[in-house]
Amino acid sequence: MALAASERAQIRQQFAAIEGPLKLEYYHQSPRRVMVPGRPEKPSCALAKELYEEIADLSEHISLTIYEHEESEEQAERRDIVDVPCVLIRGELNRPLRFYGAPNGHLMVAMIRSMVLASTLQAKPAVKMKRALGKLRRPTRLRLLGSASDPTAGQAALAACSVALLSPKLQTDVFAIEEFGEIGARSGVTALPALFIDDRLFAAGLVDPLELVEFIGVWQANPEKAQLNPPATQPGSATAWRPAQPQREPAPLDPIAAAAGRAREPVATPEGMRRTAGGLIVPNR
C-alpha cells in the first residue's frame, strides 16, 4: 500500500468529521507504449492513482471516479483541468477545488482538511468576511504553488481552499512545485508559497484569508491600484526558490591530456603556435 498504517489511521480519524457526500474526480495518464511529441510522460500518476484509491476507501462518504485524461479531454476542459495528475474535489456546495501532483507532505495534509471542509455546509462567515465576499464582482481563479516539504505551503493552500468554499466566484488550484516547477520558472517565481490571482503573481508567503478576499475585491474593481498595493504576507513565511538548473554534459577530455592523467587546461594557444587534433601545441609552419 502507498499509505502507511499510521497515515491511514490519521486520515480516517479526520474523515470522521465528513458530513455529506464528497466526490473525487481523478485525471490520470497511463504509461504509453509509444512516445507522443509534446506530451511528456507523467511518472507520478501511478503513485497518485494508488493514493487516491486508498484515500477514497477510508470513508463511505467518498466516491472516486478515475478518468484517463487523453480519453476524457472534453470533460477535462469543462472541469478546467490543465495537467495531470489532478484531483477535482466537490462537496455539498459543488465548489470545485483542484490539487495537482501526487499528494504528499504538507500539501496532502491541506488536501485532506480541504476535503472535510468541502463535505460540510459551511457556517456563515464572519461579518467582515461576508462584507468582503459581497464586493466580489466576477469569477476569479486562485492558483497556489507550494512545496510539499514546506509547512507554510500547507497553510497557504488550506487558506486559499477555505475562501474558495465560501463563494461560487472563487476557485482554487494547488500545484506541487516538485512536479510543476516549469510553472514557477515560466512565471518568474522566486519564493514560495506563490499566490497567483487571475494568473498574476501577487504574493509570496502566507496571506490572511480576510485580507486575501479584500484584496481580490480591490483587484476586480481597480487593477492598477491593486498592483501598487499587493496583499501583505506573514513575515518570514516565504522561502526562496529557483528552478532546477539543467545538467550540462561534461566536456570531452583531451586524449593526450587524459593519457597524462590531467584534464585539458582552458588556456589560449600561444601566438605562432597551433593545436593539433590530438591536443599537442606545435609551431606554425
Summary of the structure (lengths in Angstrom):
residues: 285
radius of gyration: 25.2
end to end distance: 73.0
largest distance: 91.0
contacts: 848
relative contact order: 0.10
helix: 35%
strand: 20%
